[in-house]
Amino acid sequence: MSDNRTLLTDMAAGLFADLAGKPFDVAWPQVAEAGFASLLVPEDAGGFGGDWGDVLAVLRLAGLNALAAPLAEPVIAHYLLAKAEIAAPEGLISIAAPGARVPYGRHAAAVVHVEGGTLSLYQAESLAFDEGLSPAGEPWDAISFTGAAAATAACDVDLLALGAFARVAQASGALEAAFTLAIDHVNTRVQFGRALAKFQAVQQAMAEFSEEAAAVDASAAACAAALDYGHASFEIAAAKLRMGIAVDRAVPIAHRMHGAIGFTIEYALNHLTRRLMGWRSEFGGDAFWAERLGKRVAGLGGHGLWREMAARTDRLVG
């Protein structure tokens, strides 16, 4: 880990811990002031000059603390605008992938949209939103473009894939936090004269939970490394699908370990698990990524798949 990343994560960890449980109108101004949006913007353009590993580290901490503010969206938006050499407007900039709702759209000063090889920057006055909520109760709005784009540029980036990576990164942190809550609960909750953690069935369930969390961690790390290399479509498709499997398995375990308390709004667990269930369908659900990955694998064939996986692993560790 670089010195810059150490400083970055130390700052993010402290800020996000302070903002845990705080609403959007409290959290967002402090996140914006910290300047995370410029994480991927080159230093010579006034940014942090970080890489996708830095983004993963910060998004993971956001998921760990159930941060109620957009973070991935402005990071990706500013990255794309910098690549296109388009000046970023002031305020929150969110992203609009084709067919996807816009996280925190109603609060955005502008939105970056990528479709058909073209990046378009729309100011708020050229947008309309059909307001909705994610399972976590956060703004998740359908978008309509009612006016002309303020700027356009050629762009070959798969915005849906970048959004999917962001959700995998956040999920890796949220799963760790949910696992920690469950571990603490089963070690302190006494039933039939002994701690829940002493029961074999509980131990087996928690072991499965840890496996699912570790799988998402590994998937997120592989995506970040592949993005830094320059080609991550395969890794992101596999990771988003694997994240969906992990949520399907781990969230019920977390709630079973807690019993009724895990569902109470005052308790921290539901703030993690509701986000996880929402992220599973954001930027493409299980069926979407399974189809995309399946077509890619079928096209490679048996021997081709092995060669592709070996080549991708070699380039990342070489």
Secondary structure, 3 states (H helix, E strand, C coil): CCHHHHHHHHHHHHHHHHHCCCCHHHHHHHHHHHCHHHCCCCHHHCCCCCCHHHHHHHHHHHHHCCCCCCCHHHHHHHHHHHHHCCCCCCCCEEEECCCCCEECHHHCCEEEEEECCEEEEEEHHHEEEECCECCCCCEEEEEEECCCCCEEEECCCCHHHHHHHHHHHHHHHHHHHHHHHHHHHHHHCEECCEEHHHCHHHHHHHHHHHHHHHHHHHHHHHHHHHHHHCCCHHHHHHHHHHHHHHHHHHHHHHHHHHHHHHHCCCCCHHHHHHHHHHHHHCCCCHHHHHHHHHHHHHHHHHHHHHHHHHHHHHHHHC
